[in-house]
Amino acid sequence: MLLTGPWWKGLGASASVTARRRNGVVVVTLLAAILAAMLSLLTPWKLFEARAFDYFSTTSAPSRPANGPIIVAIDEPSLAEVGLQWPWPRSLHAKLIEALRKAGAKAIGLDIIFAEPSNPAADEALVKSLGPDVVLAGDETFIETPQAAQHIRVEPLAIFTNAGARSGIASIAFDGDGILRRVPGYGDGFAARLLEAAGETAEVPRNALLQHFGPSRTYETVSYYQALNPDQFLPEGFFHDRVVMVGLSVQNAPTIAEGGADVHATPFTVRTGRLVAGVEIHATIFDNLAASLSINRTPVLISLLSIAIGAALAALLIRQRTGWKTVAGGAAVVVAILAGSYLCLRFGRIFIPPFAPSLAFMLAASAQGALDFASERRLRRGITRAFSQYLSPPLVERLARDPSQLRLGGEVRTLTILFCDIRGFTTISETMKDDPEGLTRLINRLLTPLSEVVLETGGTIDKYIGDCIMAFWNAPLDDPDHAVHAVRAALGMFDALNALNAEFVAEAEGTGRPALKLGIGIGVNTGECVVGNMGSTSRFDYSALGDSVNLAARLESASKDVGAPLLIGETTAALVRDTFPVFELDRLTVKGKTTAVVVSTVLPNATAEQVTLHAQLLDSRRSRDPFSSEDAEKITAALPVLAPFYLRLSSGYSRD
């Protein structure tokens, strides 16, 4: 069997293949890590990762801290109760401050910007109500135009800050998708100043993320008109020792489509579709600072390290091979990466973006999987191309699906070997010496059905030696019943030959020429052989060598002398005895053997009585005891295929 091509050589050099795959995995992993790292630095990808933060930070979100800020909402009921057009007179806010202070509030924040004068009397009333326990909102805006970049800061009127009120910047920053995730970095931010007014201190973290506690109206909220008269509308001590924030807050949280004044999108908006009032966002910032609940962003180096780890995990998974286990393992690793990111956020207060490491992992695994798939397809095509002429299609398909069943480079296996030779081929060749094409057609016409029988029984055709076929069973694929299959193939060859001879007879009728009648002799033997690649580095066969192969060839040759068309070795006979009637024939000393070997034949339609009678005849001849001529004639008539053997036996033929 001729096998050529670099794919076959590569299979034989397992160490080279291992090193080549290892190097390939390293290259694929590095490229995947680099690509994922480059993508992770892009703004669109960062927003994609931010969406993971939205879901992680709002999944089993912690409850808001106890005794956090109370919201006094400027809402629809208040607008109706007050009955004044917005903006309300500052004297009304002064009354609210005095009422809250009287109710025991320890700090009051007004998320309202008083940057311009109003009615002097109203402004004066507000001035009288202010003190260090009150924080007024300021604003900071950065405007960039083609002509210039402007940094605009708006503070409350000096008359209010001179009266003791604190100023806190209420500006907040949104990500590119319009969602509020970041803690404002102002050291004098509205929430930070309110903490100072309440007698607490907290360091404002840089580049931190907000931990939101819930959707709109998560915080305790009362209407403005209720806070003006808490004794009438609220429980006793409701504001005692509490921080109060005053700001616009509509009763029902508006949707993203509806929008509204001072309402914004938070990570919870992703889940609920509802916007959150600005004053509630400041309450969230306040609690993040007061309870140190903000979430740290991962430094760039740590993010890149996580990407490298994701790629390394892929390398571990794909270092040997890829397949359905890779898919299952890959899914488990991606889930583990997502779970790890969530656990770090929830319990470590640090957000490690999970998608870039997952991308690095999937890129490496899928790229190597694609390379392996392409390599396997090439390997399958090579195996199919190499073995399709020598193995049956089902066996070729099995071998292509699992090339590991093919051991290359030579191995010792127990095989059953068959040699089949055409009887009288020299005479036929001499007769047809003037018609070489006709001789070729004849040989092909005979070898084709004989080869089909070998393939149908799972055999491997080793080679054609002129008019001889060599085949073996139990390689390259395992075949536990190799001896039975080989003998069945031998019997099938005789049936195929009979059918072909019948065709010759039919073709000769009416032509006036005698019909061609072909005969074959077959030797079958079982034993250990070396099977694998035989030949040179550029041209070689998948073949079998060994003493058992030689004996099979000797049995085929000896079948002419013994007088039986099929001879099988002793080991083969022992393996098929439970399947076929086995007839021991003789003990022969063949070339290359110093001791006689027992040879037998198989007659599939023989009865147990005929087997016994044959054994008695053989024992009688060997012991020189008389044997009934009637019995000899009887078994010869019943088993005409052995008539030549019985004839020679009766004439004194023996090789003991």
N, C-alpha and C positions, 0 to 999 in steps of 0.2 A: 504494500500500500504506500504510494508515494505521497509524502507530505513535505511541502515547501512553504516558504514565506516567513517573514520576521515574526508574525504573531505566534507561530508554533515554537520558534526558538525562545521567544520571551517567556513562554509558559515553562519551558524547561529550566530556565535560570531563575529559580525561586528567590535566591538571595538578591539578585539584581532587581527583580520585580518588587521585592519588599522595599529596597532602598529607593527605587524610583517612585513608588507610591508615597513613601514617607516624605521625600522631597516635594512631591506634588502637593501633598496635604499642607505642608508648611507654606508653600507659595500661595495656595488658595486661601489659607487662613489669614496670611498677612494682607493680601489684597482685599479680602472681605473686611478686615478690621480698618484698613486705611479708608476704604470707601464709606463705611459706616461713620467713621470719625469725621470725615469731610462733610457728610450730610448733616451730622449732628450740630455743626457750627452754623448752618444756614438758618435764617429767621423762620421760614415756613416750617422747617422741621422742629424748631424750638416751640412753635405754637402747637404743633402736633403732639409733642411731648407734654405741653402744658395741659392738653385735654386729659391726659392720663392723671395729672395732678388733680384736675377737677373731680374726677370720679373717685380717686383714692382718698382725697381729703374729705369728701362728703359721704364716703361709705363708713358706716358706724362712727360718724363724727362725734367727738366728745361733747358732752353737755356744756352749756355756757356756765362759767363760774357763778357760784352762789353770791348774792349781794352785788351783782354787777350793776351797771347803769340802768336807770329807769328812763324810758323815753316819754317825753311830753310831746305829743303829736299835734302839729298844726294840721288838722284834718277837716273833713267835710262837716262833721257835727259841730266843731269849734267855729268854723266859718259861719255856720248857721246861727249858733248861739250868740256869738259876739255881734254879728249883724253889721260889721264894718267891712269896707273894701280893703283888700290887701294892697299895699303893706299896711299893717295896723300901726296906730300911733305908738311911739316908743314909751309913752307913759303907761300903756297897757303892759308892755314887757316889764316895766319897772314894778308894777303891781304883782306880776307873776314871780319875779325874783324875791320880793318881800314875802309873798305867801309861801314860797318854797323854803326860804330861810327860816321863817317862823315855824314851818312844819318839820324842821330838823335836818334839811338837806345839808351835807357837808361840802358839796361843791356843785356849782351850776354851770353848765356850758350851753351857750346859745349859738347854734349853727346858723347864725344870721349875720350878714356882713353890714355893719353900720359905718360905711366909709364916707358918707356925705351927710351934711346937716339936714335936719328936717325942721319941724316946728320948734322954735326955741324953748317953749315951755315944756314940750314933750321931751326934748333932749335933756333939759335940766332935770326933769323928773327921773330920767334914766340914770343920769350922773349921780344923783343922790342915792339910788338903790345899789350902785356898784360897789365892789370891794374886792379884796384878793381871793375871795372864794368864787369869783365869777370869771369865766373865760369867754371872750368874744371871738368870733371867727374872722380870720384873714384869708387872703387868697394870693397865690403865686402862679403866674402864667408865663410860659416861654413861647414867644411868637417869632417864627423864622420866616423871613420873606427874601426874595432875590436881592433886595437892597441891603437888608440888615437883619440881625438877630436881636430881639428885644426880650429882656427879662423884666417882667412887670410884677411888682409886689404891692398888694393892696392891704393896708392895715386899717383897723378901726380908727375913728376920729381921736385925736390926741386928748380931747376933753374926757373921753371915756377911759383911756389908759392912764391918764393923770389922776383919775378918781380911784385908781387901784386895780382896775380890771386887767386881767392878763389877755394877751393876744396870742392866738394859736392858728397856724396855717391849716386850713381845712381842705386844701387841695389834695386830690388823690390821683394816682397814675394808673393808666390802663394798659394792658398788653395790646398787641397788634390786632387781636380779634375783639377788642372792646370789653374784655372781662377783667374785673378787678381781682388781682391775685397778690399784689405786692404790698408789703407794709411801707407806707410813705416814709422816706428817709429824712424827714425834717426833724431836727433836734428840738425845734419849737413848734412841733405839730399840735393840732387841736387836742388830740387825745393825750399827748405827752404833757401839755400844759394843764390839762384837767387833772391828770394824776398829781402834778405838783400842787394844784389848788386843794386837792384832797389830802395833802400831807404825805404823799408817797413819792418815791423816785423809781425810775426805770430807765435803763439804757435802751435807746432806739437802735435795733439791729440794722445792719447794712445788708442790703440785697436779700432780705428775708421774705418769706411768703406768709400770707395770712391764713390762719386756721379759722374758717367760718364754722359757726355752730348750728346753723339751720337756715331755712328760707326766711322770707319776709315775716315780720311780726314774731320772731323768735324771742325777742326781748319783751320784758314787761312794758306795756304801753298804755298810757292814759291820754285822754283828750285834753287839749289846752284849757278848755273851759272848766274841766274838772279840777285841774291843778290850781286854777285861780281861787277856788273855794274848796280845798281838800276836806275841811271839816264837814262839809255838806255831802260831797260826792264820794269820798274815799275812806277806807278804813283808818282808824286811829293809828298814828305812827307809821303810815305807809311810806313816807319820805325820810323817816328818821335815820340819820347816819348813812344816807345813800347818796350816790352821785347821780345827778339828774342831767339829761341832755334834752335840749329843746330844738325841734326842727320840723321841717315839712315832712309829713308822712301821711299819704292818702290811706283811707280806711282799707281798701282792697288793693293789694299789690297789682300794679298794672303789668300787662304782658309786654313782651319785647316789641310786638307789632304796635301796641298802643303808645308805649313810651310814657313820658310825663316829666314833670319838673323834679330835679334832684333825685332821680331814681337810676339805679345802675345795675349792671349784670355782674353776678358773682358766680363762683363755681356751682352753687345750688341752682342758679338759673338754667344751667345745662340740663338739670334733672327736671325742674318744675316749670321752666318757661316763664317764671315770674321775676320781675325786677325788685330790687331792695332799695329802700329809702336811704338817702345819704346819711341821715342821723343814726340809723341803725348800723351803717358801716363804721361810723366813728365809734360807736359802742363796741363793735367787734374789735377794732384797733385798740381801744382802751383795754379790753380784757386780754388781748394778746400781749400787750406790754405789761400789764399788772401781774399776770400769771405766768409770764414767759412761755407762752404757748405758740409763738410763731415758729414757722418751719424753715430750717436753713436750706439754702440752695447748695447743690453740690458744686464744689470748685471744678474748673475745667479739667484739671489734671485727674481728679477722681472720676469724672465722667469718662475721660479717655481710658482710664484704667479699667472701668467697668466694661467698656467696649472690648478691650483686649481680653478680659476674662471671658466674655461671651464668645469671642472667636476661639479662645483656647478650649472652652468646653466643647465647641463643635469639633475641634481637632481631635480631642479625646474620643468623641463619639464616632468619627469617621476614619480613624487611623487605620483600621483594618479593612472594612468594607462598608457599603451602604445597602439598605434594603428596607423592608417594612419595619424592622426593628429600629432603624434610624428615624423613620417618621414618628414612631411611637415615642422613642427616646427624645427626639427633637421637640415634640409637643410637650413632654414632661419638663424639659429644660426651660422652654419658653414660659410655661406656667410657673415654674420655680422662680424665674427672673421677675415676673410680674408680682408674684407673692412676696419675694424678697424686697422689692421696691415698696410695696404697700406696708410691709412690716417695719421697714426702716422709717417710713413716714409716720406711721401710727405710734410706734414705741420709741423710735430714736430721734424723732422730730427733725429728720433730714430727708429731703426728696432726691432720690437717685433716679433720673429718667430711665425708664425700663425699655423704651422702644429701640434706642440705638444699640444696646447690647443684644437685644433680641434680633435686630436686623443683622448685626454682625454674625450672630450664630446661624441664622437662617440662610444668609448669603453664602457662608462657608459650606454649610451642610448641603444646600441645594446645588451649589456649583460643583462640589465634589460628587454629589449624587448624579448630576448630569454627565460629568466626565465618566463616572463608573458605568452609567447606562450606555453611553456611547461606546465605551471600551467593551462592555459585555455584548453589545450588538455586533461589534466587529468580531469578537471572539466566537459568538454563536454562528455568524456567517462563515468564519473560517472553519469551525468544527463541522458545520453542515456541509461545507464544500469538500472538506477532506474525507469525511466518513460516509457521505450519502451514497457513494458507489459500493461501500463495503458493509454497511449496516442497514438494517430495516429502518424505515422512516420513524416508527415509534421509538426505537433505540437512539436514533440520531437526535430526536427531539428531547429525549431524556438527558442525553449527554450535553446538548446545547443549553438546557435549563440549568444543569448543575455540572459545570466543567470540572469541579473538584473530584468527580468520580473518575476522571481520567488521570491516571498516574503516569507521568512522563519520566523519561530517562532510564527506564528499566526497573522491573520489580519481579520478585518470585511469586508466581501464582500457580494454583492447581488448575490446569486447563484440560479440556477434552478436545483432542485434535483429530481432524478428519482429512484423509487424502482420498481423492476420487480420480481414477485414471480411465481413459477410453481404451478398451481392449482392441487390439489389432489396428491401432492408429497408423503404424508404419505402413501397413499394407494399403490402407485407405489413402494415405498421402501419396504412395507410389502410383496408385491407380489414377489419382486426380492431379498428377504432377503437371499436366498441361492446362489445368484449370485452377490456378491459385486463388482466384476470386471465389470460385465455387467452393473450394476447400475452406476458405475463410468463412463463407456464409454457413457452411455445414457446422464448423466448430462453434460459431456464435449461436447457431440455432440450438445446439445441444447445451452449451454452457449457460445460456440464458435461463432455461427452466431449472437447471440444476442450481444455479446461483440463487434464484428466487426461493427455492426450498430452504437454502441455508439462511437467507435473510428472514424468511417467515418464522423460522424456529429460533431466532435471536442470535444467530451465529455471526461471526466476523470473518469476512473473506480476506485471508492473508495475502494470497497472490494466485495468479494463474501461471502455471509452468507449462507452457505449450498446451497440451491437451489435458493437463492435470489441474485440479482445483485443490488448494490447501485452505482449510478454514478451521477456526477454533471457537470455543464457547467459554464463557466466564471472564472475558476481557474484551473491551475495556470496562464494561459494566458487569457488576456481580450477577451471577446466575446460579443459584443454589442447585438447580436441576440440570446442570450443564451436560452431564453424561446422557441423561434421558433425552434431552433436546438434540444432542448430536446423533444419537442412534435413530431418533425419529426422522431427522434430516436424511440420514442414509437410506432409510426405508422409503422416504418420500422421493428420493432421487431415482430409485428403481421404478416407482410408479410413474414419475415424469418421463423416464426413458421408455417405458412400455407405451405411454401415450404418444411419444414421438415416433416410435417404430410403427405404431398403428397409422400415423399420418403418412409415413413413408410407403406403407403398403397401399394405402388409398391413392397416393399420388402415382404409384407405379402401375396401377390397374389401367389397362387399355393402352399402355405405352409399349408393351412388348418387352420391356427390360425388367430384370429382377429387382425386387425391392431391396433397398439398403436396410441392413439390420445392424444396429450398434449395440455394444455391450460395455459395461463398466465394471470395475473392481473397486472396492472401498475398504480402507483400513481405518479403524477408530481406536484411539488409545487415550487413557487418562493418566495424568501425572504432573509433577512439578515442572514448570518451565520458567524461563526468563522472558518476559514480554515487555516491549517498549520500543523506543526509537532505535532502529538498527540502520547503520549506514554512515555516511560522512556528514560533516557539518552543513553542507550545502544540499545534500540529497539523501533522503533516508526514508525508511519504511517503518510503519508500526507493525511489528512482526514478533513471532515467538521462536525461541531457540531452546534446545535442550535434548536430553536423551529420550524423553517421552515423545518429542516430535519425530525423532529419527525412527523410533519403534513404530509409530503410526504409519510412516512411509514404508517401512519394511513389511508391515501387515498387509498393506494394499498390494505390494508386489507379490507376497506369498499367497495371496488369495487364489492366484492362478494354479499354483502347485497343489494347494490343499483341496481345491475343487469346490469352493464356496465363494460366491461373489462378494460376501461381506465377512470380514474378520474383525473381531474386537478383542482388546487386551483384557487381561485378568481383572484389573481394577475397574475398568468400564463394565465388565460383566457383573461384578459384584454390585455396582451402583444401579444397574438397570434391571436386575433380576426380578424385582417386585413389580416391574411395569411390563416387561416383555418376556416371552418364553426364550430362555437362553440355552443353547446347545453347545456344550464343550466339544471341540473337534480334535485338537491335537496339542502336542507340546513341541515347539519348534526352537531350534537354535538359530537365531537370525544373526546377520552380520553385525558385529559390534557387541554381541552378547556372548558371555562364556557359559551361561546356564540357559537351559530351555525355558521358554515362556509358554504359558497356557494360552491358547487361542480358542475363541468361541465364535458363534454366529447367533443371530436373532431371527426367528421366524414368527412374525406377529400373529399368524392365524393357527399356529400349532396348538394342540391340546396337551393337557397334562399327561395323558396316556402316551402320547407320542414322545414327549420329553423323557419319560421314564424308559420307554422302549429303546430310545436312542442311547441313553446312558448304559442300559444293559448290553446293547450291541457293542458299544465302545469298550466297556469293561471286559466283555467276553473276548474281544479281539486282542486286548492287551495281555490278558491272562492265558491266552491260547486255548480257552475253553470253547467247546462247540456252541454255535449259535444257530438256531433254526433258520434254514433258508427261506422258509415261509415268512418268518418274522422279518427277515431282511428285505424280501420282496414287498412285504406289506408296508414297511416304513418308507421304502423307496418310492412306492406308488403314492403314499400320502404326502411325502415331502420331495417332490420331483426336483426342487431347486438344489437339493443335496445329493441328487443322483450321481454326479461325478465323484463326490466324496465317498459315497458308499461303494461305488465301483472300484475305486482305488483301494478302499479299505478291504474289500473282498479279495483283491488281487495281491494283498500283502503289503500295501502301502502303509508305512508307519515311520514316525520320526522319534520314537522313544529313545 
